[in-house]
Each structure stands twice: as structure tokens, then as C-alpha cells.
Amino acid sequence: MTHVRLAKKIPPGFSLDVEFEINGVTALFGPAGSGKTFILEAVAGFARPDSGRILRDDMLLFDAEARVHVPARRRGCGYLPARNALFPHMTVRQNLAFAAAGGRLERHRRIAEFLERYELVEAASRRPAELDAAQRQRAAVARALIAAPRVLLLDEPEWPERVFQQVQAEFRGPLLVATRDLNRCAAFADRMLVMDAGRILRRGTPREVMENPESAQVARLLGIPNVFECTIAGLDPGRNSSRLEAASFKVTGPYLPGHFRGDRVWIAIRPERVRVQAAAAAGGNAVPVKLVRASHRADSVRLEFAGGIFADLSPEEYARQKDNKDWQAELPADALRVL
């Protein structure tokens, strides 16, 4: 297990302050400029924090107070930056040879093995500029893994799912991934840290984080457009429900222990959980809405309604309803998340 605690002031006006453990596949999720890359570089040994400590198993890699800073070459970290992960003046074979450890015969055997494993035999004598994108990705992974790292650090990897699955199958150590791709977090991460402006705002399994963002800020970072400030108009513990009033609608939500009538809370609901239909077919928690625009996506259609309510429909469902004269948006009580 790798434990990371570090702080860094990065002008102008940005400061990083985080503490977490890398165990299994850990995803740093957040927008550009949130500090993800600096964390990777600090763990790898390419950047020096102002304070804190980095501990891998029983080996102290960095301690600002004790003035310990183990050089990158001795940290046992495989680091794949977002770009330029290969030496451009070397061939694929030379890149692997640079990273491979052991005696001459052992290195030769491992290089041949990794060229075969990552389908790079025909590209072995080429430089990175002569490779296609997929070959460069595989060559970068091969060079990182041939060094037998203890920790693997990936900065915004844009790999196909097959490559991720191969890396997970071959590398059993802790893996830290910086990403802005929620699908990647859900598919591969054991644990997810949501970051913004140098702080960790939410941590947990991807399912826990996505199902319960815990704050309006995290919900927005997760791409949830339906985030509303509400007043608690009523609490009914007997029915395990509450009455919530937003600026443009009123809905029934879950009971809120520890809150009082008149308190202000935020609620969020994912757009795919919003149900839309013609006004005559509306059910519970139905809100009359006016359609502003429909945006076609790869596998869905996003409807934006006045009042800031968004819903995602399948193309088939949108085709069935697109001629509605009047719309209702239903916000199911079991889909509402109180933040």
C-alpha cells in the first residue's frame, strides 16, 4: 500500500492539500487544473511538494520535515504522462531496453517477450513518430511494465478498454490514474477521489460517489446538470418523506433526519432518471415544463427544459414523444439525492 500526504503552493493563488492511500486501482477524478498531474509527478519523484510524506509499503519516498526525497529512478514507480511517454530519438526496442532491468540475456528475453505480448514485433525498429496512435500506446505501456514497477501512475490515459484490461491482468500492484472520464472510473477503479482546486471533495467506490455525491459542487463535477436549492416545506417521519420547494417546482423527497422545516438543502437527480411524458400522462412528482432544446448525442437525446431541468431519453423514446404539445418532467422520489 502507498500512503500519500502532501501540500504544495503553486502560484498564482493555487494550493494543493491532499491525503489518501493508493490501494488497488485508485482514480483521481477532476477537471484540468485540479492538481492531479502534480500528485502523480510528486509520487513518481519528478516534483517536490512543500510539505507532507509519501510512504510505499515500508519505504519512505518523501518526507519534507525529515528532508527525505528519494530520486525518481529509485522509487519503483512506472509513470506514463499524458503525452510523450516514449523517448522520441529511440526505437521501440531501444525504449524497452532502456527500462528493462537484469543481465544482458535476461533483458534480451524480456524485451522479446514484451514485443510479442504487446504486438510490437513489426514496429520494434521504428521510432515513436513512425508509429500509429495504438502502437504508441502499447509501446508506452510495455516500457512502463517491463521495468517491473511497484506502483503504476497513469496521467489521462486514452487507451481502449482492451489495453486497460491487459494492464490490470498483468500488473498486480497499486495503480493511480488521473482522469476526467467518468466511464473509465466506473469500469476500472476500485476507489475514486473527486478533486477540485487542489482538494479532495469526495472519496469512495465509483458507485458510492455517483449515487451519492454529498455536495452540489461534487454533483456538478460529476456532470449532473439537475442540481437545485430547495426549502424543506414539510417533514413526515411516519411516511418517511419530506416536502421540498425549489424556485420553480415542489416535490416529495426522502425523509431528512436532523433537518427542520425551513432549512435549505440541495437536491440532485441524474438526467437519465428524469421521466418525461405528455402532460396528460403525468404521475407523482410531476412538474409542468417547457422544452427549450433537444441535443442529439451518440446514444441518447438530452432535453433541456425551462427552469434548468434536464432529461436524457433514448433516440427511440424521443422519436415517440417529440411532438408533445405540453410536457411534464417527473422527478421520482427514489432518484432524488439530498446533498
C-alpha positions as CSV (number, residue, x, y, z in Angstrom):
1,M,0.0,0.0,0.0
2,T,1.2,3.5,-0.8
3,H,0.2,6.4,1.5
4,V,0.3,10.0,0.2
5,R,0.0,13.2,2.2
6,L,1.3,16.3,0.5
7,A,0.8,20.0,0.2
8,K,2.1,22.5,-2.4
9,K,1.5,26.2,-3.1
10,I,1.5,26.8,-6.9
11,P,1.3,30.4,-7.9
12,P,-0.8,32.3,-8.8
13,G,-3.1,31.6,-5.9
14,F,-3.4,27.7,-6.2
15,S,-2.6,25.4,-3.3
16,L,-2.8,21.6,-3.1
17,D,-3.5,19.8,0.1
18,V,-4.4,16.1,-0.1
19,E,-4.1,12.8,1.9
20,F,-5.0,9.4,0.6
21,E,-3.9,5.8,0.1
22,I,-3.3,4.0,-3.2
23,N,-4.7,0.5,-2.9
24,G,-5.9,-1.4,-5.9
25,V,-6.9,0.9,-8.7
26,T,-7.4,4.5,-7.4
27,A,-8.8,7.2,-9.7
28,L,-8.1,10.9,-9.3
29,F,-11.1,12.4,-11.0
30,G,-11.4,16.2,-11.6
31,P,-11.2,19.0,-14.1
32,A,-8.0,20.3,-15.6
33,G,-6.0,22.3,-13.1
34,S,-7.3,20.4,-10.0
35,G,-3.8,19.1,-9.1
36,K,-4.0,15.6,-10.5
37,T,-0.8,15.7,-12.6
38,F,1.2,17.3,-9.8
39,I,0.2,14.4,-7.5
40,L,1.4,11.8,-10.0
41,E,4.7,13.7,-10.5
42,A,5.2,14.0,-6.7
43,V,4.7,10.3,-6.2
44,A,7.0,9.5,-9.1
45,G,9.7,11.8,-7.8
46,F,9.6,14.4,-10.6
47,A,8.0,17.1,-8.4
48,R,8.8,18.1,-4.8
49,P,5.9,19.1,-2.5
50,D,6.3,21.9,0.1
51,S,5.3,19.6,2.9
52,G,4.0,16.1,3.6
53,R,5.1,12.5,3.3
54,I,4.9,9.7,0.7
55,L,5.3,6.1,2.0
56,R,5.3,3.0,-0.2
57,D,4.9,-0.1,2.0
58,D,7.8,0.4,4.4
59,M,9.9,2.6,2.2
60,L,9.9,6.4,2.8
61,L,9.9,8.1,-0.6
62,F,9.4,11.6,0.6
63,D,9.3,13.5,3.9
64,A,9.6,17.2,3.8
65,E,10.3,17.6,7.5
66,A,13.0,14.9,7.5
67,R,14.3,16.2,4.2
68,V,14.0,12.8,2.5
69,H,13.5,12.9,-1.3
70,V,14.3,9.5,-2.9
71,P,15.2,10.1,-6.6
72,A,12.7,9.0,-9.2
73,R,15.0,6.3,-10.6
74,R,14.9,4.5,-7.1
75,R,11.2,4.8,-6.3
76,G,10.0,1.8,-8.3
77,C,7.2,3.8,-9.9
78,G,6.1,3.4,-13.5
79,Y,4.9,6.8,-14.7
80,L,3.1,7.3,-18.0
81,P,2.5,11.0,-18.7
82,A,-0.4,12.2,-20.8
83,R,1.9,12.6,-23.8
84,N,5.5,11.9,-24.8
85,A,5.8,8.7,-22.8
86,L,8.5,7.4,-25.1
87,F,11.9,8.7,-25.9
88,P,11.4,10.2,-29.4
89,H,15.0,9.5,-30.6
90,M,14.9,5.8,-29.7
91,T,13.2,2.9,-31.4
92,V,10.6,0.9,-29.7
93,R,13.2,-1.8,-28.9
94,Q,15.6,0.8,-27.5
95,N,12.9,2.3,-25.3
96,L,12.2,-1.1,-23.8
97,A,15.9,-1.8,-23.4
98,F,16.4,1.5,-21.5
99,A,13.7,0.4,-19.0
100,A,14.4,-3.3,-18.7
101,A,16.5,-4.5,-15.7
102,G,18.7,-7.6,-15.3
103,G,21.6,-9.1,-17.1
104,R,22.1,-9.0,-20.8
105,L,20.4,-12.3,-21.6
106,E,17.5,-11.7,-19.2
107,R,16.9,-8.2,-20.7
108,H,17.0,-9.7,-24.2
109,R,14.5,-12.3,-23.3
110,R,12.1,-9.8,-21.6
111,I,12.3,-7.4,-24.5
112,A,11.3,-10.1,-26.9
113,E,8.5,-11.2,-24.6
114,F,7.1,-7.7,-24.3
115,L,7.4,-7.0,-28.0
116,E,5.3,-10.2,-28.7
117,R,2.9,-9.6,-25.9
118,Y,2.0,-6.0,-27.0
119,E,2.0,-6.8,-30.7
120,L,5.1,-4.7,-31.4
121,V,7.4,-7.1,-33.2
122,E,7.0,-5.4,-36.6
123,A,7.3,-2.0,-35.0
124,A,10.4,-2.8,-32.9
125,S,12.8,-0.9,-35.2
126,R,10.7,2.2,-35.6
127,R,10.8,5.5,-33.6
128,P,7.6,6.8,-31.9
129,A,6.9,9.3,-34.7
130,E,6.7,6.4,-37.2
131,L,4.0,4.6,-35.1
132,D,0.3,5.0,-35.2
133,A,-1.5,6.0,-32.0
134,A,-2.4,2.5,-31.0
135,Q,1.2,1.3,-31.4
136,R,2.5,4.2,-29.3
137,Q,0.0,3.4,-26.5
138,R,1.0,-0.2,-26.4
139,A,4.7,0.7,-26.6
140,A,4.4,3.1,-23.7
141,V,2.6,0.5,-21.6
142,A,5.2,-2.1,-22.4
143,R,8.1,0.2,-21.4
144,A,6.4,1.1,-18.1
145,L,5.7,-2.6,-17.2
146,I,9.0,-4.1,-18.4
147,A,10.7,-2.2,-15.6
148,A,8.6,-4.2,-13.1
149,P,7.3,-1.2,-11.1
150,R,5.9,-1.4,-7.6
151,V,3.4,1.4,-8.3
152,L,1.9,2.4,-11.7
153,L,0.9,6.0,-12.4
154,L,-1.2,6.9,-15.4
155,D,-1.9,10.5,-16.4
156,E,-5.1,10.9,-18.6
157,P,-4.6,7.6,-20.5
158,E,-6.7,7.4,-23.6
159,W,-6.5,3.7,-24.1
160,P,-9.1,1.3,-25.5
161,E,-10.7,-0.9,-22.9
162,R,-8.8,-3.9,-24.1
163,V,-5.4,-2.3,-23.1
164,F,-6.8,-1.4,-19.6
165,Q,-7.9,-4.9,-19.1
166,Q,-4.5,-6.3,-20.2
167,V,-2.7,-3.9,-17.8
168,Q,-5.0,-4.9,-14.9
169,A,-4.4,-8.6,-15.7
170,E,-0.6,-8.2,-15.7
171,F,0.1,-5.6,-13.1
172,R,-1.0,-6.5,-9.5
173,G,0.4,-3.6,-7.6
174,P,-1.3,-0.3,-6.7
175,L,-2.3,1.8,-9.7
176,L,-3.1,5.5,-9.6
177,V,-5.0,7.0,-12.6
178,A,-5.6,10.7,-13.2
179,T,-8.7,11.0,-15.4
180,R,-11.6,13.2,-16.4
181,D,-13.5,10.2,-17.8
182,L,-16.3,9.0,-15.5
183,N,-16.9,5.9,-17.6
184,R,-13.3,4.9,-17.0
185,C,-13.7,5.4,-13.3
186,A,-16.8,3.2,-13.2
187,A,-15.2,0.5,-15.4
188,F,-11.8,0.1,-13.8
189,A,-11.4,2.0,-10.4
190,D,-11.8,0.3,-7.0
191,R,-11.8,3.7,-5.4
192,M,-12.4,7.2,-6.7
193,L,-11.3,10.6,-5.4
194,V,-13.1,13.6,-6.7
195,M,-10.8,16.6,-6.8
196,D,-11.2,20.3,-7.5
197,A,-8.8,23.2,-6.8
198,G,-6.3,21.1,-5.0
199,R,-8.7,19.4,-2.6
200,I,-10.4,16.0,-2.4
201,L,-14.1,16.7,-2.1
202,R,-15.5,13.1,-2.1
203,R,-14.0,9.7,-1.9
204,G,-15.5,6.2,-2.2
205,T,-16.2,3.5,-4.7
206,P,-17.3,4.9,-8.1
207,R,-20.8,3.6,-7.4
208,E,-21.0,5.3,-4.0
209,V,-19.7,8.6,-5.3
210,M,-22.0,8.6,-8.3
211,E,-25.1,7.5,-6.4
212,N,-24.5,9.9,-3.5
213,P,-22.3,13.0,-4.5
214,E,-22.9,14.5,-1.0
215,S,-22.5,18.1,-2.2
216,A,-23.7,20.3,-5.1
217,Q,-20.1,21.0,-6.1
218,V,-19.3,17.3,-6.5
219,A,-22.6,16.7,-8.3
220,R,-21.7,19.3,-10.9
221,L,-18.2,17.9,-11.2
222,L,-19.7,14.5,-11.9
223,G,-21.7,16.1,-14.8
224,I,-25.1,16.1,-13.1
225,P,-26.9,19.1,-14.6
226,N,-30.0,18.8,-12.3
227,V,-28.9,20.4,-9.1
228,F,-31.4,22.6,-7.2
229,E,-31.5,24.5,-4.0
230,C,-34.7,23.8,-2.1
231,T,-36.5,24.8,1.1
232,I,-37.9,22.0,3.4
233,A,-41.6,22.8,3.4
234,G,-42.6,19.7,5.5
235,L,-41.3,16.6,7.2
236,D,-43.3,13.4,7.7
237,P,-41.3,10.7,9.6
238,G,-44.4,8.5,9.6
239,R,-44.4,8.3,5.8
240,N,-40.6,8.6,5.6
241,S,-40.9,11.6,3.3
242,S,-40.3,15.3,3.1
243,R,-41.8,18.2,1.0
244,L,-39.3,20.2,-0.9
245,E,-39.8,23.5,-2.6
246,A,-37.5,24.8,-5.3
247,A,-37.8,28.1,-7.2
248,S,-40.0,26.6,-10.0
249,F,-41.4,23.3,-8.5
250,K,-42.4,21.3,-5.5
251,V,-41.6,17.7,-5.0
252,T,-41.8,14.9,-2.4
253,G,-38.4,13.6,-1.3
254,P,-37.0,11.2,1.2
255,Y,-37.3,12.0,4.9
256,L,-34.4,14.1,6.2
257,P,-33.4,13.3,9.8
258,G,-31.6,16.1,11.5
259,H,-33.2,18.8,9.5
260,F,-36.1,21.2,10.3
261,R,-38.8,22.8,8.4
262,G,-37.5,25.9,6.7
263,D,-33.9,24.5,6.3
264,R,-32.3,25.0,2.9
265,V,-30.9,21.9,1.2
266,W,-29.6,20.9,-2.3
267,I,-31.1,18.1,-4.3
268,A,-29.7,16.4,-7.4
269,I,-31.0,13.9,-9.9
270,R,-29.3,12.3,-12.8
271,P,-30.8,13.2,-16.2
272,E,-31.4,9.6,-17.2
273,R,-33.6,9.2,-14.1
274,V,-35.9,12.1,-15.1
275,R,-39.1,10.8,-16.7
276,V,-40.8,12.9,-19.3
277,Q,-44.2,12.5,-20.9
278,A,-47.2,14.3,-22.2
279,A,-48.9,16.3,-19.6
280,A,-52.0,14.1,-19.5
281,A,-49.8,11.0,-18.6
282,A,-48.0,12.6,-15.6
283,G,-47.5,10.7,-12.3
284,G,-46.1,11.7,-8.9
285,N,-43.6,14.5,-8.5
286,A,-44.6,15.7,-12.0
287,V,-43.5,19.3,-12.9
288,P,-45.0,21.1,-15.9
289,V,-42.1,22.2,-18.1
290,K,-41.4,24.0,-21.4
291,L,-39.0,22.4,-23.8
292,V,-36.1,24.7,-24.7
293,R,-33.9,22.5,-26.8
294,A,-33.1,18.9,-27.7
295,S,-29.5,17.9,-28.2
296,H,-28.7,14.6,-30.0
297,R,-25.8,12.6,-28.5
298,A,-24.2,9.3,-29.5
299,D,-26.7,7.1,-27.8
300,S,-29.3,9.5,-26.2
301,V,-31.1,12.8,-26.7
302,R,-30.8,15.4,-24.0
303,L,-33.8,17.5,-23.4
304,E,-33.4,20.9,-21.7
305,F,-36.5,22.4,-20.1
306,A,-37.1,25.9,-18.7
307,G,-36.1,26.1,-15.1
308,G,-32.9,24.1,-15.6
309,I,-34.3,20.6,-15.7
310,F,-32.6,18.2,-18.0
311,A,-33.6,14.7,-19.1
312,D,-31.8,12.0,-21.2
313,L,-34.0,9.9,-23.5
314,S,-33.2,7.1,-25.8
315,P,-33.5,8.1,-29.5
316,E,-36.5,5.8,-29.8
317,E,-38.2,7.3,-26.8
318,Y,-37.6,10.8,-28.1
319,A,-38.9,10.0,-31.5
320,R,-42.1,8.7,-29.8
321,Q,-42.6,11.9,-27.8
322,K,-41.0,14.7,-29.8
323,D,-44.4,16.0,-31.0
324,N,-45.8,16.5,-27.5
325,K,-47.6,19.9,-27.2
326,D,-47.2,20.0,-23.4
327,W,-44.5,18.4,-21.3
328,Q,-44.3,17.1,-17.8
329,A,-41.0,16.1,-16.1
330,E,-41.3,13.6,-13.3
331,L,-38.6,13.6,-10.6
332,P,-39.0,10.2,-8.9
333,A,-38.6,10.5,-5.1
334,D,-36.3,7.4,-5.0
335,A,-34.0,9.1,-7.6
336,L,-33.6,12.3,-5.7
337,R,-30.3,12.7,-3.8
338,V,-30.3,15.3,-1.0
339,L,-26.9,16.9,-0.7
